Amino acid sequence: MLFKKKVLSLVLGACIASSAALTPEAQACTRLVYIGPENTVLTGRSMDFSIDIPANLWIFPKGMERSGEVGPNSITWRSKYGSIAASSWDISTPDGMNEKGLVANMLWLVASEYPKFDVKGKTKGLTISAWGQYALDNFATVQEAVSFFKQEKFAIVSDFIPGTDKFTTVHLSLSDATGDSAIFEYIGGKLTIHHDKTHRVMTNDPPYDQQIAIKGYWESIPGQVFLPGTSKASDRFVRASYYLNMIPQTSDPKIAAASVFSIVRNVSVPYGIGTADQPHLSNTRWRVVADQKNLIYYFENVLNPNVVWVDLKKVNFETKAGVRKLTLDTGKTYAGESSGYFEPSAPLKFKGLD
């Protein structure tokens, strides 16, 4: 009992300190990577936001011609790999997996500050809304992406979300089929890359070096004794880290996916909650689990009781197959493997500079 009281005292102190460090309008996404036996790797995430963030699923083929969408000084590229992506308002792909098992997740990070971009300058630019898609289009592994991005051949260019006063500030996480992981953040206008297979859990705030420090503190406290239970980023980080080490170690794809989904749901924010002192408290809008060994992409909208998934092995990613879309933001219900329900579509238009 004495030990429990001491732990509780330490925990409460840590919670107060972490609360003071967070901004009142913190978005609340969480991302985690499960590494099991027989090369089993899955990445799960929640998409949490203070306003509705409609999502559709897109299949993008290889060979697509892309633009950085920041005017005449934009980078251009041709996609090397096909991918499936979840869109936000059909102007960005904050989440997705390509045919090689590389997964990209964009999460909010208030502290983000990107380099200044001159539309008439020498440095080329890429709209932040296509940052994750650029990685999916061009890289098969985390190491490839790290080697490229650290050269900083172009600037990431951000802007306000249309119709809001929210300036987009996100960091990008990548994981691959080997379980390798990296987090890319712009702090004070400079790119910081955290590249290590142990970086398996990430939330929106604070910057990742501070998240690592939080993890180090909580590793000394037994999770069976106490786990922080609020929706704050630091608390979600701790719970996700603890449960990631507690769920079954299995190569069974159904059990692995169910286990990862259970953690993502555990760190989700209940739909519709709010408090007077936190009017912008984020709610979980949708969840994703990507099976990188079996190339299955699971998607769950909190307003729909069904889980939709796509087996990428059933998808034709050749250029001639074209772009296809599964429209989910109109209320139509799908369940189970749904690759056959995608319909031909014009490519989404990434939000860039007007």
C-alpha positions as CSV (number, residue, x, y, z in Angstrom):
1,M,0.0,0.0,0.0
2,L,2.8,2.4,0.9
3,F,4.5,1.6,-2.5
4,K,1.2,2.4,-4.3
5,K,0.8,5.7,-2.5
6,K,4.4,6.7,-3.4
7,V,3.8,5.8,-7.1
8,L,0.5,7.7,-7.2
9,S,2.2,10.8,-5.8
10,L,5.0,10.6,-8.4
11,V,2.4,10.0,-11.2
12,L,0.2,12.9,-10.2
13,G,3.3,15.2,-10.2
14,A,4.2,14.0,-13.7
15,C,0.7,14.4,-15.0
16,I,0.6,18.0,-13.7
17,A,3.9,18.8,-15.3
18,S,2.9,17.3,-18.7
19,S,-0.5,19.1,-18.6
20,A,1.3,22.4,-18.2
21,A,3.4,21.7,-21.3
22,L,0.5,21.1,-23.6
23,T,-1.4,23.8,-25.4
24,P,-5.2,24.1,-24.8
25,E,-6.0,23.2,-28.4
26,A,-4.1,19.9,-28.7
27,Q,-5.1,17.5,-31.4
28,A,-5.0,13.9,-30.1
29,C,-3.7,11.4,-32.7
30,T,-1.8,8.3,-31.6
31,R,0.4,5.9,-33.7
32,L,2.0,2.6,-32.8
33,V,4.0,-0.2,-34.4
34,Y,3.5,-3.8,-33.5
35,I,6.4,-6.2,-34.2
36,G,5.6,-9.9,-33.8
37,P,7.1,-13.3,-34.7
38,E,7.7,-14.4,-38.3
39,N,8.2,-10.9,-39.6
40,T,4.8,-9.8,-38.5
41,V,4.6,-6.0,-38.5
42,L,1.4,-3.8,-38.2
43,T,1.0,-0.1,-37.7
44,G,-2.1,1.4,-36.1
45,R,-3.2,5.0,-35.6
46,S,-6.2,7.1,-34.5
47,M,-7.1,10.2,-36.4
48,D,-8.4,12.7,-33.8
49,F,-9.4,16.2,-34.6
50,S,-11.5,19.0,-33.0
51,I,-13.8,19.3,-36.1
52,D,-15.2,16.7,-38.4
53,I,-12.6,15.4,-40.9
54,P,-14.3,13.4,-43.6
55,A,-12.3,10.6,-45.0
56,N,-12.4,8.5,-48.2
57,L,-10.1,5.7,-49.3
58,W,-8.1,6.0,-52.5
59,I,-6.1,3.6,-54.6
60,F,-3.2,5.3,-56.5
61,P,-1.3,3.4,-59.2
62,K,2.4,3.6,-59.9
63,G,3.4,6.0,-62.6
64,M,1.3,8.9,-61.5
65,E,2.7,12.4,-62.4
66,R,2.6,14.5,-59.3
67,S,3.3,18.2,-58.4
68,G,4.3,19.9,-55.1
69,E,1.3,22.2,-55.6
70,V,3.0,25.4,-54.4
71,G,3.2,27.3,-57.7
72,P,5.9,27.3,-60.4
73,N,8.6,26.5,-57.9
74,S,7.0,23.1,-57.1
75,I,8.8,19.8,-57.2
76,T,7.5,17.2,-59.6
77,W,7.7,13.4,-59.6
78,R,6.4,10.2,-61.0
79,S,5.2,7.7,-58.4
80,K,7.4,4.6,-58.2
81,Y,5.0,2.6,-56.1
82,G,1.2,2.1,-55.9
83,S,-0.5,2.8,-52.6
84,I,-3.8,3.0,-50.7
85,A,-4.5,6.2,-48.7
86,A,-7.1,7.6,-46.4
87,S,-7.8,11.2,-47.4
88,S,-8.8,14.3,-45.3
89,W,-11.5,16.4,-47.1
90,D,-10.0,14.9,-50.3
91,I,-7.2,17.5,-50.2
92,S,-4.6,15.5,-48.3
93,T,-3.5,11.9,-47.5
94,P,-2.6,11.9,-43.9
95,D,-2.4,8.1,-43.8
96,G,-1.6,5.2,-46.2
97,M,0.4,2.2,-47.1
98,N,2.2,1.4,-50.4
99,E,2.6,-1.9,-52.2
100,K,6.0,-2.5,-50.5
101,G,4.5,-2.2,-47.0
102,L,5.8,1.3,-46.2
103,V,3.3,3.1,-44.0
104,A,3.0,6.9,-43.6
105,N,1.1,8.7,-40.8
106,M,0.8,12.4,-40.3
107,L,-0.1,13.6,-36.8
108,W,-0.6,17.1,-35.5
109,L,2.4,18.7,-33.7
110,V,1.7,22.3,-32.4
111,A,5.5,23.0,-32.1
112,S,6.1,22.5,-35.8
113,E,7.8,25.4,-37.6
114,Y,8.8,24.9,-41.2
115,P,11.5,26.7,-43.2
116,K,10.5,29.9,-44.9
117,F,9.6,29.3,-48.6
118,D,10.0,31.9,-51.4
119,V,7.8,31.1,-54.3
120,K,10.4,32.9,-56.5
121,G,13.4,31.5,-54.7
122,K,15.9,28.8,-55.6
123,T,14.5,26.1,-53.2
124,K,11.7,23.9,-54.6
125,G,8.6,23.3,-52.5
126,L,6.2,20.5,-51.6
127,T,2.8,21.2,-50.0
128,I,2.5,19.6,-46.6
129,S,-0.8,18.0,-47.6
130,A,1.3,15.7,-50.0
131,W,4.2,15.0,-47.6
132,G,3.0,11.6,-46.6
133,Q,2.0,10.7,-50.2
134,Y,5.5,11.7,-51.5
135,A,7.0,9.1,-49.2
136,L,4.5,6.4,-50.2
137,D,5.1,7.2,-53.9
138,N,8.9,7.0,-53.7
139,F,10.2,4.7,-51.0
140,A,10.0,1.0,-50.1
141,T,11.8,1.3,-46.8
142,V,12.3,3.7,-43.9
143,Q,16.1,3.8,-44.5
144,E,15.5,5.0,-48.1
145,A,13.3,7.8,-46.9
146,V,15.7,8.9,-44.2
147,S,18.6,8.9,-46.6
148,F,16.7,11.1,-49.0
149,F,14.8,13.5,-46.6
150,K,18.0,14.4,-44.7
151,Q,19.4,15.9,-47.8
152,E,16.5,18.5,-47.7
153,K,16.3,18.9,-51.4
154,F,13.0,20.8,-51.1
155,A,11.0,22.7,-48.5
156,I,7.8,21.5,-46.9
157,V,5.3,24.3,-47.3
158,S,2.3,24.7,-45.0
159,D,-0.9,26.7,-45.0
160,F,-4.3,27.0,-43.3
161,I,-6.9,24.3,-43.5
162,P,-9.5,25.7,-45.9
163,G,-12.4,27.3,-44.0
164,T,-10.7,27.3,-40.7
165,D,-8.2,29.3,-38.6
166,K,-6.0,26.2,-38.2
167,F,-2.5,26.5,-39.6
168,T,-1.4,23.0,-40.5
169,T,1.4,21.8,-38.2
170,V,2.2,18.1,-38.4
171,H,5.0,15.7,-38.0
172,L,5.4,12.6,-40.2
173,S,6.0,9.0,-39.1
174,L,7.1,6.2,-41.4
175,S,7.4,2.5,-40.7
176,D,8.1,-0.4,-43.0
177,A,7.7,-4.1,-43.4
178,T,10.9,-4.8,-41.4
179,G,9.6,-2.9,-38.4
180,D,12.0,0.0,-38.9
181,S,10.6,3.4,-37.9
182,A,11.4,7.1,-38.2
183,I,9.7,10.4,-37.2
184,F,10.3,13.6,-39.1
185,E,9.7,16.9,-37.4
186,Y,10.4,20.5,-38.2
187,I,11.3,22.4,-35.0
188,G,12.5,26.0,-35.2
189,G,12.6,25.7,-39.0
190,K,15.0,22.8,-38.9
191,L,14.4,19.1,-39.8
192,T,14.9,16.6,-37.0
193,I,14.8,12.9,-37.8
194,H,14.4,10.3,-35.1
195,H,15.3,7.0,-36.7
196,D,15.3,3.8,-34.6
197,K,13.3,0.6,-34.6
198,T,12.5,1.2,-31.0
199,H,10.5,4.3,-31.9
200,R,7.2,2.3,-31.9
201,V,4.8,4.8,-30.3
202,M,4.2,8.4,-31.2
203,T,1.5,10.9,-30.3
204,N,0.9,14.5,-31.5
205,D,2.6,16.4,-28.7
206,P,5.2,17.2,-27.4
207,P,8.1,17.0,-29.9
208,Y,9.4,13.5,-30.1
209,D,12.6,13.9,-28.0
210,Q,10.3,14.8,-25.1
211,Q,8.0,11.9,-25.8
212,I,11.1,9.6,-25.4
213,A,11.8,11.2,-22.0
214,I,8.3,10.6,-20.9
215,K,8.6,6.9,-21.9
216,G,11.8,6.6,-19.9
217,Y,10.1,8.0,-16.8
218,W,7.1,5.6,-17.0
219,E,9.2,2.5,-17.7
220,S,10.2,2.6,-14.0
221,I,6.6,2.4,-12.8
222,P,4.8,-1.0,-13.2
223,G,1.7,-0.7,-15.5
224,Q,-0.2,-3.2,-13.3
225,V,0.0,-0.6,-10.5
226,F,-1.0,2.5,-12.3
227,L,-1.5,3.8,-15.8
228,P,-2.5,7.4,-16.6
229,G,-6.0,7.5,-18.1
230,T,-6.7,10.9,-19.5
231,S,-6.8,11.8,-23.2
232,K,-3.7,14.0,-23.0
233,A,-1.0,13.1,-25.4
234,S,1.5,12.1,-22.7
235,D,-1.0,9.7,-21.1
236,R,-1.9,8.1,-24.4
237,F,1.7,7.6,-25.2
238,V,2.2,5.7,-21.9
239,R,-0.8,3.5,-22.3
240,A,0.0,2.6,-25.9
241,S,3.6,1.8,-25.0
242,Y,2.5,-0.4,-22.1
243,Y,-0.2,-2.4,-23.9
244,L,2.0,-2.8,-27.0
245,N,4.3,-4.9,-24.8
246,M,1.4,-6.8,-23.3
247,I,-0.7,-8.0,-26.2
248,P,-0.2,-11.5,-27.7
249,Q,3.0,-12.1,-29.7
250,T,1.5,-13.8,-32.7
251,S,1.9,-14.3,-36.4
252,D,-1.9,-14.9,-36.8
253,P,-3.0,-11.9,-38.9
254,K,-6.5,-11.8,-37.4
255,I,-5.3,-11.9,-33.8
256,A,-2.5,-9.4,-34.5
257,A,-4.9,-6.9,-36.2
258,A,-7.5,-7.3,-33.4
259,S,-4.8,-6.7,-30.8
260,V,-3.5,-3.6,-32.5
261,F,-7.0,-2.3,-33.0
262,S,-7.7,-2.8,-29.3
263,I,-4.8,-0.6,-28.3
264,V,-5.8,2.1,-30.8
265,R,-9.4,2.1,-29.4
266,N,-7.9,2.2,-25.8
267,V,-6.1,5.5,-26.6
268,S,-9.0,7.0,-28.6
269,V,-10.9,10.0,-27.4
270,P,-14.7,9.2,-26.9
271,Y,-16.8,10.8,-29.6
272,G,-18.6,14.0,-28.8
273,I,-17.0,14.8,-25.4
274,G,-16.0,18.3,-24.5
275,T,-15.3,20.5,-21.5
276,A,-15.8,24.2,-20.8
277,D,-12.1,24.9,-20.4
278,Q,-11.2,22.8,-23.5
279,P,-13.7,23.8,-26.2
280,H,-11.4,22.4,-28.9
281,L,-10.8,19.0,-27.3
282,S,-10.2,16.5,-30.1
283,N,-12.4,13.5,-30.7
284,T,-11.4,10.3,-32.5
285,R,-12.9,10.4,-36.0
286,W,-11.4,7.3,-37.6
287,R,-8.8,4.5,-37.0
288,V,-6.4,2.6,-39.2
289,V,-4.5,-0.6,-38.8
290,A,-2.0,-1.5,-41.6
291,D,-0.7,-5.1,-41.8
292,Q,2.6,-4.6,-43.5
293,K,3.5,-8.3,-43.8
294,N,0.2,-9.4,-45.4
295,L,-0.5,-6.0,-47.1
296,I,-4.0,-5.5,-45.7
297,Y,-5.2,-2.0,-44.8
298,Y,-8.0,-1.8,-42.3
299,F,-10.1,1.3,-41.8
300,E,-12.8,2.1,-39.2
301,N,-14.9,5.2,-39.0
302,V,-16.3,5.8,-35.5
303,L,-19.7,6.7,-36.9
304,N,-19.9,3.3,-38.6
305,P,-19.9,0.0,-36.7
306,N,-18.2,-1.9,-39.6
307,V,-14.5,-2.3,-40.4
308,V,-13.5,-1.9,-44.0
309,W,-10.3,-3.5,-45.3
310,V,-8.4,-3.7,-48.6
311,D,-6.1,-6.6,-49.5
312,L,-3.4,-4.9,-51.5
313,K,-2.5,-8.2,-53.1
314,K,-5.9,-8.1,-54.9
315,V,-5.3,-4.5,-56.3
316,N,-3.9,-3.8,-59.7
317,F,-1.4,-1.0,-59.2
318,E,-0.3,-0.7,-62.8
319,T,-0.5,2.8,-64.3
320,K,-3.2,1.8,-66.8
321,A,-5.5,0.7,-63.9
322,G,-6.0,4.4,-63.0
323,V,-7.0,6.1,-59.7
324,R,-9.9,4.5,-57.8
325,K,-11.9,5.7,-54.9
326,L,-14.1,4.2,-52.2
327,T,-16.5,7.0,-51.1
328,L,-17.1,6.8,-47.3
329,D,-18.0,10.3,-46.4
330,T,-21.6,10.1,-47.8
331,G,-22.8,7.6,-45.2
332,K,-22.8,4.5,-47.5
333,T,-21.9,1.4,-45.5
334,Y,-19.2,-1.1,-46.5
335,A,-17.8,-4.0,-44.5
336,G,-15.0,-6.6,-44.9
337,E,-12.7,-6.8,-47.9
338,S,-13.8,-4.0,-50.2
339,S,-11.2,-3.7,-53.0
340,G,-13.9,-4.6,-55.5
341,Y,-16.1,-1.6,-54.6
342,F,-13.6,1.1,-55.5
343,E,-14.7,3.1,-58.5
344,P,-12.6,5.0,-61.2
345,S,-12.0,8.6,-60.2
346,A,-10.0,11.7,-61.1
347,P,-7.0,12.1,-58.7
348,L,-7.6,14.1,-55.6
349,K,-6.2,17.6,-55.6
350,F,-3.7,18.2,-52.9
351,K,-4.2,21.5,-51.1
352,G,-1.3,23.8,-51.8
353,L,-0.7,27.5,-52.1
354,D,-3.5,29.5,-53.8
